[in-house]
Structure formats: C-alpha cells, structure tokens
C-alpha cells in the first residue's frame, strides 16, 4: 500500500478509524457547525449548505486529541516513512444533502507555507460516501508532475482574486471538461475509511446530489522529515505560522511535533 501511495499519489485505508473515534469526531463536528471558530469558510448553495472550517483542533479537545494521538498519526507516518512528523492543521468539509456544488480540481500544497515531498492528508469519512454525495477523485500520478497550480477560492462565484497571484504558479487545467484525458481514480468509502493522499496530488469532488445523505469529511494534514516552512507568495493566510522563518522546521505551538509522540 505504501508503494501504491507513492506511485499513484492517493490510496484508501479501510476501517482505519474506530467507532469510538467516529462518535467523538461526529459530536465535535456538530459543535463546530453550531459554534464555528474564526476560520469558518461555510457557504450556502442552491439546494443545501457547505460547512467548512480549519485549525479547529485549537478550539476543541476531541479534535486536538485526534490530531495529536489519533490513528491518523500512525497512518501518515507509515505512508511518508517519517522519523519525525508535525501537525500542519486540520480541516472540516461537510456537504449537507442537496449541496450540489463541485469542489473544483486543485492541488493543496500551493495553498500552504511548506516545501518538501512528505506532506500528506488523512481524510476521515464519517458517512458512506459515493459519487452521489461527493466522494473524492484524484488524478493518478499527478503528485509527480511538479506543477504548482494557482490557488482559487472554492465557494460559488469565487475566483482567484482572494489569493495573491504567484508568477511561478500556473492556471489549473480544465480536467472536468476533459476527463477522458486523465487517469482519474476514486473509491466509495464507508464510515471509518480514510483517503490518504499527497499534498501535490490533483483532486476534486462532485457536489452532494442526495436529498437525504450528508457527506462529512474530516481531514488532518501532516508533515514529515523533509518539510520546511516556506511562506511563498499566494498562499492561504490562515495557515501561516507566526514566529517561523523560511527554512525552519515547523515545531511550534501551531504545528506541534506529533511523532515521536509528545
């Protein structure tokens, strides 16, 4: 599976998160929806609502415990073969029934102030997730393209204007209109399954066309041995880390060391 991750840029680990952890995360998600923290990026779309938030581990003990001591730590560590690993941040993606708004194609690392290959996301499924309610899709091998795509906002009628334009980045490819030109891989997932994918893998997701089924995804981003702080032009400002200089290890209150275990 590790070899497949490095070849394809994405993989699924089945039944990786226990029922106990799923119940704790589900309750924490409802708390965040009711009382979101400062980095909330939710929006209404025709037919439903998308709830998004990040750095929520800093405001909720259950999210914090999962990020620092949950099963995602060992999963991420094994896939990037890390001898040390930091938490970058966590993020919540809830597509309520009828929230039929596509998550556009993108790769993550251009949004983040880090350089290195050992940047990995662990996306925990809290619901049965299929094409109908928004399973993730990945372009196989795109983590090896070494192509950095200009960040854009994700809400309806949003464009690139909220992000500073980086001259080293390029405009995202029109993958959706040319799907047959790309090797797109995807998996249905059940509660407790996790997607594991590289921060450079191009991915997206359809909207939630179901009238009854939610799609709750909770994602934790981890960084391994070769990752250093790199506050480039055009990144997402909420994930900047105060007190770090370019080239530093991420060790800080915002990006704590999680392996070896604190």
matplotlib code that plots the C-alpha trace (Angstrom):
import matplotlib.pyplot as plt

x = [0.0, 2.9, 4.3, 0.9, 0.6, 4.0, 3.1, -0.5, -0.5, -3.6, -5.0, -7.8, -7.2, -10.3, -11.8, -8.9, -10.9, -12.8, -16.4, -15.4, -13.3, -16.0, -18.6, -16.2, -15.5, -19.2, -20.1, -17.2, -18.4, -21.8, -20.3, -18.3, -21.3, -23.3, -20.5, -17.7, -14.3, -12.5, -11.5, -15.0, -15.5, -19.1, -21.5, -25.0, -25.6, -28.8, -30.4, -28.1, -25.2, -21.5, -19.8, -16.0, -13.6, -9.9, -7.5, -10.4, -8.2, -7.1, -10.7, -11.9, -10.3, -11.6, -10.3, -7.0, -6.7, -7.4, -4.8, -2.0, -2.8, -5.4, -4.9, -4.1, -0.7, 0.5, -1.2, 0.5, 3.9, 3.9, 3.0, 5.7, 8.1, 8.7, 11.1, 9.6, 6.3, 4.4, 0.8, 0.2, -3.5, -6.9, -9.9, -13.6, -15.7, -19.4, -21.7, -25.2, -27.9, -28.6, -25.4, -24.7, -21.6, -18.5, -15.2, -13.0, -9.9, -6.7, -3.6, -3.2, 0.5, 0.4, -2.0, 0.3, 3.6, 5.6, 8.1, 9.0, 7.6, 6.5, 3.2, 0.2, -3.5, -5.6, -9.3, -11.7, -15.1, -17.9, -20.6, -21.0, -19.7, -20.3, -20.4, -23.9, -22.9, -19.3, -16.6, -13.1, -11.5, -7.7, -5.6, -3.3, 0.4, -0.2, 1.9, 4.8, 4.0, 5.9, 3.2, 2.0, -1.5, -2.7, -4.9, -8.5, -11.5, -13.9, -17.3, -19.9, -18.9, -15.5, -12.3, -8.6, -8.8, -8.6, -5.2, -2.1, -1.0, 2.2, 4.2, 5.6, 2.2, 0.0, -3.7, -5.5, -6.2, -9.7, -9.9, -13.6, -14.3, -11.6, -12.0, -11.1, -7.6, -6.7, -6.4, -8.9, -9.1, -11.8, -13.3, -16.5, -15.8, -17.7, -17.6, -14.1, -12.3, -9.7, -8.3, -4.6, -3.1, -0.1, -0.4, 0.7, -2.0, -4.6, -8.1, -11.6, -15.1, -18.6, -21.4, -23.9, -26.9, -28.5, -31.6, -31.0, -27.3, -24.7, -21.0, -18.8, -15.1, -12.6, -9.0, -5.7, -2.6, 0.8, 4.4, 7.4, 11.2, 11.9, 9.3, 10.3, 8.5, 8.1, 5.9, 5.6, 3.5, -0.1, -0.7, -3.7, -3.1, -4.8, -2.1, 0.8, 2.8, 3.9, 7.4, 8.8, 11.3, 11.7, 13.6, 12.7, 11.3, 7.6, 8.0, 5.7, 2.5, 0.5, 2.3, 3.4, 5.6, 3.3, 5.9, 7.8, 4.8, 4.8]
y = [0.0, 2.4, 1.6, 2.3, 5.6, 6.8, 5.6, 6.9, 9.8, 8.6, 5.5, 4.3, 2.6, 0.7, 0.6, 2.7, 4.8, 3.1, 3.5, 5.3, 7.8, 8.3, 9.1, 11.6, 13.3, 13.4, 15.2, 17.6, 18.3, 19.3, 21.6, 23.3, 23.7, 25.2, 27.5, 27.7, 29.1, 32.0, 30.3, 29.2, 29.2, 27.9, 29.0, 28.3, 26.8, 26.1, 23.2, 22.9, 24.2, 23.5, 23.9, 24.3, 25.2, 24.8, 24.8, 23.6, 21.3, 24.5, 25.1, 21.5, 18.9, 15.9, 17.3, 18.0, 14.5, 13.0, 15.2, 14.5, 11.0, 9.5, 6.8, 9.3, 10.0, 6.4, 6.2, 9.3, 8.4, 5.0, 6.3, 9.0, 6.8, 9.6, 9.6, 12.8, 14.4, 17.6, 18.5, 21.2, 21.8, 20.1, 20.9, 20.1, 19.6, 19.0, 18.8, 18.7, 17.0, 18.9, 21.0, 20.3, 22.4, 20.8, 21.1, 22.2, 20.4, 21.6, 20.5, 21.5, 22.4, 25.7, 26.9, 26.0, 27.6, 24.4, 22.8, 19.1, 15.9, 14.4, 16.4, 14.1, 14.4, 11.8, 12.4, 10.5, 9.5, 9.9, 8.9, 6.4, 8.4, 7.7, 9.7, 10.8, 12.7, 13.8, 11.1, 12.4, 12.0, 12.0, 12.3, 9.3, 10.2, 14.0, 14.4, 13.7, 16.4, 19.1, 21.6, 24.2, 25.5, 28.9, 28.8, 29.9, 30.2, 27.3, 28.9, 29.6, 32.5, 32.6, 33.1, 33.6, 37.2, 36.5, 34.9, 36.8, 35.7, 33.8, 34.1, 30.6, 29.0, 28.1, 28.2, 25.0, 22.6, 22.1, 18.5, 18.3, 19.1, 16.7, 13.8, 11.2, 12.7, 11.9, 8.8, 9.6, 7.2, 7.2, 5.0, 4.8, 4.9, 3.8, 5.4, 4.8, 4.5, 7.2, 8.6, 9.2, 11.5, 13.7, 17.4, 17.6, 15.2, 17.0, 16.2, 17.4, 16.1, 16.3, 18.1, 16.3, 15.5, 13.3, 14.6, 12.6, 11.8, 14.0, 13.9, 14.7, 14.6, 15.5, 15.9, 16.2, 17.4, 16.1, 16.9, 14.5, 14.7, 16.9, 19.5, 23.1, 26.4, 28.2, 31.3, 31.8, 34.3, 33.4, 31.0, 30.8, 33.3, 31.2, 28.6, 31.0, 30.3, 33.2, 33.1, 30.8, 31.9, 30.3, 27.1, 26.4, 23.1, 23.5, 22.9, 25.4, 25.7, 25.9, 22.9, 20.7, 17.6, 14.6, 11.8, 10.8, 11.1, 14.2]
z = [0.0, 0.7, -2.7, -4.3, -2.4, -3.8, -7.3, -7.5, -5.0, -3.3, -1.6, 0.7, 4.0, 5.1, 8.6, 9.9, 12.5, 15.3, 16.1, 19.3, 17.5, 14.8, 17.5, 19.2, 15.8, 14.9, 18.1, 17.6, 14.1, 15.3, 17.9, 15.2, 13.0, 15.8, 17.0, 14.3, 15.1, 13.5, 10.2, 9.2, 5.4, 5.0, 2.3, 1.0, -2.4, -4.3, -2.5, 0.5, 2.6, 2.8, 6.1, 6.2, 8.8, 9.6, 12.6, 14.6, 16.8, 18.6, 19.8, 20.6, 22.8, 20.8, 17.5, 19.3, 20.7, 17.3, 15.6, 18.1, 19.3, 17.0, 14.4, 11.6, 13.1, 12.6, 9.2, 7.9, 9.5, 7.7, 4.3, 4.3, 6.2, 8.7, 11.6, 12.8, 12.0, 12.6, 12.5, 9.9, 10.5, 10.4, 8.2, 8.1, 4.9, 5.4, 2.3, 3.5, 1.4, -1.7, -1.6, -5.2, -5.7, -7.0, -5.2, -8.1, -9.2, -7.3, -5.6, -1.9, -1.4, -3.4, -0.6, 2.2, 3.5, 3.3, 1.0, 0.8, -0.5, 2.8, 3.1, 3.4, 4.2, 6.1, 5.1, 7.5, 6.2, 8.7, 6.2, 3.4, 0.5, -3.2, -6.4, -5.4, -2.3, -3.1, -3.0, -3.7, -7.1, -7.8, -10.9, -10.7, -10.6, -10.6, -7.5, -9.7, -12.3, -10.2, -11.3, -8.9, -9.7, -8.7, -5.6, -6.1, -3.7, -3.5, -2.9, -5.6, -7.9, -6.4, -8.3, -7.8, -6.6, -2.9, -3.4, -4.4, -7.9, -7.8, -11.1, -10.5, -10.5, -13.4, -14.1, -13.1, -16.0, -17.2, -16.1, -15.7, -19.3, -20.5, -18.0, -20.6, -21.0, -17.4, -15.3, -12.6, -9.7, -6.9, -4.3, -2.4, 1.3, 4.4, 7.9, 9.3, 6.0, 5.1, 2.0, 2.2, -0.4, -1.2, -1.0, -4.6, -6.0, -8.1, -6.8, -6.6, -5.7, -7.1, -5.2, -3.0, -5.2, -2.5, -0.8, 2.4, 2.8, 4.3, 3.4, 6.4, 5.8, 8.5, 7.3, 9.1, 7.3, 8.5, 7.5, 7.6, 7.6, 4.6, 5.2, 6.0, 6.4, 3.1, 3.2, -0.6, -2.4, -2.9, 0.0, 2.4, 5.2, 8.0, 7.7, 8.1, 11.3, 13.5, 14.6, 11.9, 9.2, 5.8, 6.1, 9.7, 11.0, 11.8, 15.5, 17.2, 19.2, 16.0, 14.3, 17.2, 16.8, 16.9, 16.2, 18.2, 20.5, 22.7]

ax = plt.figure().add_subplot(projection="3d")
ax.plot(x, y, z, "-o")
ax.set_aspect("equal")
plt.show()
